[in-house]
């Protein structure tokens, strides 16, 4: 008796597909990137899908914050995450501290007359020396920061006014 043999093709067993590991997600921020010397700001971070997180080489939690008070003119902060697949992902922030301007120079004024009491028709010499000023005026006329002027009053009482515009602020008489 003849039988019919039925051959069915063998299907390959499907290989288990590897679920791709999630990519690292980094969120790294700072309040402001420019601060004055002595001011502080807060670094904030949130990292997802990482085995390890480091801030400037120091192990930190995946979510956190840190107050910083930079002293250098420019400081870079680096957040590094090691992904579940073993790859390194990083993000950097630069915080700048601009130079502190020097304090305003003090205005220094020397103003005198050789004689403060003279006879009508006589003359005397006014002398001045002004430091840290933008402009100096005597009797409305612009003069140098240092100088002398011979005056011969024609009135019984005369006043001579030196008006100084300092480097900063209001003028001084």
C-alpha contacts under 8 A as a table, 3 or more apart, distances in Angstrom:
res1	aa1	res2	aa2	distance
21	X	84	X	6.69
21	X	85	X	6.62
22	X	49	X	6.19
22	X	84	X	7.58
23	X	49	X	6.39
23	X	83	X	6.93
23	X	84	X	7.96
24	X	47	X	7.02
24	X	48	X	5.65
24	X	49	X	4.92
24	X	50	X	5.83
24	X	81	X	7.45
24	X	82	X	7.96
24	X	83	X	5.63
24	X	84	X	7.92
24	X	89	X	7.29
25	X	47	X	5.56
25	X	48	X	5.03
25	X	49	X	6.73
26	X	45	X	7.37
26	X	46	X	6.15
26	X	47	X	4.69
26	X	48	X	6.73
26	X	81	X	7.91
26	X	90	X	7.85
26	X	91	X	7.57
27	X	45	X	5.41
27	X	46	X	5.18
27	X	47	X	6.27
28	X	43	X	7.38
28	X	44	X	5.82
28	X	45	X	4.41
28	X	46	X	6.69
28	X	79	X	7.30
28	X	91	X	7.06
28	X	92	X	7.96
28	X	93	X	7.89
29	X	43	X	5.82
29	X	44	X	5.32
29	X	45	X	6.41
29	X	93	X	7.39
30	X	33	X	6.71
30	X	41	X	6.84
30	X	42	X	5.65
30	X	43	X	4.48
30	X	44	X	6.14
30	X	93	X	7.69
31	X	41	X	5.79
31	X	42	X	5.83
31	X	43	X	6.99
32	X	35	X	6.95
32	X	41	X	6.73
32	X	95	X	7.61
33	X	93	X	7.86
33	X	94	X	6.47
33	X	95	X	4.51
33	X	96	X	6.09
34	X	95	X	5.67
34	X	96	X	4.72
34	X	97	X	5.89
34	X	98	X	7.43
35	X	39	X	5.95
35	X	40	X	7.25
35	X	41	X	7.75
35	X	95	X	7.35
35	X	96	X	6.34
35	X	97	X	5.26
35	X	98	X	7.33
36	X	39	X	5.49
36	X	97	X	5.48
36	X	98	X	6.45
36	X	100	X	7.54
37	X	69	X	7.98
37	X	70	X	7.20
37	X	71	X	6.23
37	X	97	X	5.95
37	X	98	X	7.57
37	X	99	X	7.95
37	X	100	X	7.13
38	X	69	X	6.41
38	X	70	X	7.47
38	X	71	X	7.27
39	X	69	X	5.87
39	X	70	X	7.71
40	X	67	X	6.55
40	X	68	X	5.42
40	X	69	X	4.18
40	X	70	X	7.11
41	X	67	X	5.65
41	X	68	X	5.54
41	X	69	X	6.54
42	X	65	X	6.55
42	X	66	X	5.51
42	X	67	X	4.28
42	X	68	X	6.05
43	X	65	X	5.38
43	X	66	X	5.23
43	X	67	X	6.23
43	X	68	X	7.20
44	X	63	X	7.83
44	X	64	X	5.91
44	X	65	X	4.25
44	X	66	X	6.65
45	X	62	X	7.49
45	X	63	X	5.59
45	X	64	X	5.55
45	X	65	X	6.25
46	X	62	X	5.78
46	X	63	X	4.29
46	X	64	X	6.62
47	X	50	X	6.82
47	X	53	X	7.57
47	X	62	X	5.07
47	X	63	X	6.20
47	X	81	X	7.52
48	X	62	X	7.05
49	X	83	X	6.36
49	X	84	X	6.49
50	X	53	X	6.90
50	X	62	X	7.75
50	X	81	X	5.98
50	X	82	X	5.46
50	X	83	X	4.41
50	X	84	X	5.54
51	X	81	X	7.41
51	X	82	X	5.56
51	X	83	X	5.77
51	X	84	X	5.53
52	X	59	X	7.31
52	X	62	X	7.64
52	X	81	X	5.67
52	X	82	X	5.16
52	X	83	X	7.44
53	X	59	X	5.84
53	X	60	X	5.72
53	X	61	X	6.58
53	X	62	X	5.97
53	X	79	X	7.23
53	X	80	X	5.73
53	X	81	X	4.45
53	X	82	X	6.50
54	X	57	X	5.24
54	X	58	X	5.00
54	X	59	X	4.32
54	X	60	X	5.40
54	X	79	X	5.74
54	X	80	X	5.12
54	X	81	X	6.39
55	X	58	X	5.20
55	X	59	X	6.48
55	X	60	X	6.48
55	X	77	X	7.23
55	X	78	X	5.77
55	X	79	X	4.59
55	X	80	X	6.42
56	X	77	X	6.13
56	X	78	X	5.14
56	X	79	X	6.35
56	X	80	X	7.76
57	X	80	X	7.80
60	X	64	X	7.64
61	X	64	X	6.19
70	X	75	X	6.99
70	X	95	X	7.57
70	X	97	X	7.17
71	X	97	X	7.14
72	X	75	X	6.20
72	X	96	X	7.80
72	X	97	X	6.59
73	X	96	X	5.69
73	X	97	X	4.64
73	X	98	X	6.11
73	X	99	X	7.07
74	X	94	X	6.73
74	X	95	X	5.80
74	X	96	X	4.37
74	X	97	X	6.02
75	X	94	X	5.60
75	X	95	X	5.35
75	X	96	X	6.43
76	X	92	X	6.53
76	X	93	X	5.61
76	X	94	X	4.31
76	X	95	X	6.37
77	X	92	X	5.57
77	X	93	X	5.26
77	X	94	X	6.25
77	X	95	X	7.85
78	X	90	X	6.89
78	X	91	X	5.86
78	X	92	X	4.37
78	X	93	X	6.54
79	X	90	X	5.51
79	X	91	X	5.40
79	X	92	X	6.23
80	X	88	X	6.83
80	X	89	X	5.78
80	X	90	X	4.21
80	X	91	X	6.62
81	X	88	X	5.73
81	X	89	X	5.23
81	X	90	X	6.08
82	X	85	X	7.98
82	X	86	X	5.81
82	X	87	X	5.61
82	X	88	X	4.63
82	X	89	X	6.40
83	X	86	X	5.08
83	X	87	X	5.15
83	X	88	X	6.19
83	X	89	X	7.24
84	X	87	X	7.47
104	X	167	X	7.56
104	X	168	X	7.04
105	X	132	X	6.14
105	X	167	X	7.62
106	X	132	X	6.65
107	X	130	X	7.40
107	X	131	X	5.90
107	X	132	X	5.28
107	X	133	X	6.65
107	X	166	X	6.49
108	X	130	X	5.59
108	X	131	X	4.97
108	X	132	X	6.81
109	X	128	X	7.37
109	X	129	X	6.06
109	X	130	X	4.55
109	X	131	X	6.57
110	X	127	X	7.85
110	X	128	X	5.31
110	X	129	X	5.07
110	X	130	X	6.19
111	X	126	X	7.40
111	X	127	X	5.75
111	X	128	X	4.37
111	X	129	X	6.68
111	X	162	X	7.86
112	X	126	X	5.78
112	X	127	X	5.31
112	X	128	X	6.47
113	X	116	X	5.88
113	X	124	X	6.69
113	X	125	X	5.58
113	X	126	X	4.32
113	X	127	X	6.00
114	X	124	X	5.92
114	X	125	X	5.45
114	X	126	X	6.53
114	X	127	X	7.74
115	X	118	X	6.67
115	X	124	X	5.92
115	X	125	X	7.50
116	X	124	X	7.91
118	X	122	X	6.22
118	X	123	X	7.36
118	X	124	X	7.69
119	X	122	X	5.52
120	X	153	X	6.68
120	X	154	X	6.38
120	X	155	X	7.16
120	X	156	X	6.50
121	X	152	X	6.09
121	X	153	X	6.32
121	X	154	X	6.15
122	X	152	X	5.74
122	X	153	X	7.28
123	X	150	X	6.65
123	X	151	X	5.48
123	X	152	X	4.13
123	X	153	X	6.96
124	X	150	X	5.74
124	X	151	X	5.59
124	X	152	X	6.53
125	X	148	X	6.48
125	X	149	X	5.53
125	X	150	X	4.36
125	X	151	X	6.08
126	X	148	X	5.44
126	X	149	X	5.24
126	X	150	X	6.31
126	X	151	X	7.17
127	X	146	X	7.75
127	X	147	X	5.93
127	X	148	X	4.48
127	X	149	X	6.76
128	X	145	X	7.53
128	X	146	X	5.45
128	X	147	X	5.56
128	X	148	X	6.49
129	X	145	X	5.84
129	X	146	X	4.18
129	X	147	X	6.61
130	X	133	X	6.76
130	X	136	X	7.81
130	X	145	X	5.08
130	X	146	X	6.12
131	X	145	X	6.90
132	X	166	X	6.34
132	X	167	X	6.24
133	X	136	X	7.13
133	X	145	X	7.47
133	X	164	X	6.58
133	X	165	X	5.74
133	X	166	X	4.09
133	X	167	X	5.18
134	X	164	X	7.66
134	X	165	X	5.52
134	X	166	X	5.46
134	X	167	X	5.31
135	X	142	X	7.29
135	X	143	X	7.87
135	X	144	X	7.77
135	X	145	X	7.34
135	X	164	X	5.84
135	X	165	X	5.08
135	X	166	X	7.11
136	X	142	X	5.89
136	X	143	X	5.65
136	X	144	X	6.37
136	X	145	X	6.01
136	X	162	X	6.99
136	X	163	X	5.83
136	X	164	X	4.60
136	X	165	X	6.44
137	X	140	X	5.57
137	X	141	X	5.14
137	X	142	X	4.27
137	X	143	X	5.38
137	X	162	X	5.70
137	X	163	X	5.07
137	X	164	X	6.41
138	X	141	X	5.33
138	X	142	X	6.48
138	X	143	X	6.52
138	X	160	X	7.23
138	X	161	X	5.92
138	X	162	X	4.70
138	X	163	X	6.42
139	X	160	X	6.44
139	X	161	X	5.85
139	X	162	X	6.85
140	X	163	X	7.95
143	X	146	X	7.99
143	X	147	X	7.59
144	X	147	X	6.28
153	X	156	X	7.60
153	X	157	X	7.97
153	X	158	X	6.58
155	X	158	X	6.31
161	X	173	X	6.52
162	X	173	X	5.66
163	X	171	X	6.77
163	X	172	X	5.72
163	X	173	X	4.46
164	X	171	X	5.45
164	X	172	X	5.12
164	X	173	X	6.29
165	X	168	X	7.87
165	X	169	X	7.78
165	X	170	X	6.72
165	X	171	X	4.41
165	X	172	X	6.48
166	X	169	X	6.36
166	X	170	X	7.08
166	X	171	X	6.28
166	X	172	X	7.59
